[in-house]
Amino acid sequence: MQEIENFSGRVFIGGKFDFGKREFSDDLLIPFILSKVSAGFPSPADDYIESNINLNRELIRHPDTTFLVRASGDSMINVGIHPNTTLMVDRMIETKSGDIVIARIGDEMCVKELFIDDDGKVLLMPKNENYKPIEITEDLDFEIWGKVVCSINKH
């Protein structure tokens, strides 16, 4: 099972974090370049800044229910979630089949793709062929903690 640790240093106790009321106090505006960057063959760059982007407003829809965690393990590497990837998770967003979610099974937390088949069977799907899906049955103490809305990898 892929584990997560709380980015802010808060401890997971009894299925709850104390998020408290949070608001954005300072806007960090980062220049947004109009031209796209080629990931294939290089093309001439336009030296044009379209605007500034506030990453808080761009990425965080629900400040009171959004948190960061770090992934460990390699069960999600095929979707770009590697060990130490920082994940932004929103607890307010309703999840559906196909979403990458943070889930709690008993006392353990994991990051997986949520899969719900036509019969309502729920699976947590790894994105690495070396791992098997986790079938969620009625006897499991299971909870979806939130949807992963962004992942950050350092290069």
CORQUIQUI-V918214 format. One record per helix or strand of 2 or more residues. SS is the DSSP state (alpha for helix, beta for strand). FROM is the first residue (numbers start at 0). TO is the last residue. If there is no record, write none. Layout:
# CORQUIQUI-V918214
SS_FROM_TO + SS_FROM_TO
This chain:
# CORQUIQUI-V918214
beta_3_5 + beta_28_32 + beta_48_53 + alpha_54_58 + alpha_62_64 + beta_65_70 + alpha_76_78 + beta_85_89 + beta_99_104 + beta_107_115 + beta_121_124 + beta_133_135 + beta_141_151
